[in-house]
Amino acid sequence: MELDYEIFNKFEKVEIEGAGVCGCFKIDDAIFIIEPNYYTQLLGMKEHHADRFNEIINKMIEVVKTNKKVIFTADFEFPACHLDNFIYREITDITDPLLIFVEDKSRGSDYGD
């Protein structure tokens, strides 16, 4: 099942060899790629921070326009997409400077067995 990356419908969609199931978009002379897991994280941010979601998107666009080739990944150590000359950015690279935080509830319990 392919994601439709609805949040980015206003941008020109492009095909990039090697991007797999990632969403690839163009803004002026810049290209950005959204990995599926990053998109899922972004949807979570939209749900939990709806009042500031436009700030997050605007920051992403700023990063793209500044760096020209960006892959938005859930984990830069294990990206789903490997392409030369692209920089990788995780959701916290975008949200932390905006002082928008999400509690990580995926870690184990602090209590013993």
Secondary structure by P-SEA (a helix, b strand, c coil): cccccccccccbbbbbcccccbbbbbcccbbbbbcaaaaaaaaaaaaaccccaaaaaaaaaaaaaaccbbbbcccccccccccccbbbbccccccccccbbbbcccccccccc
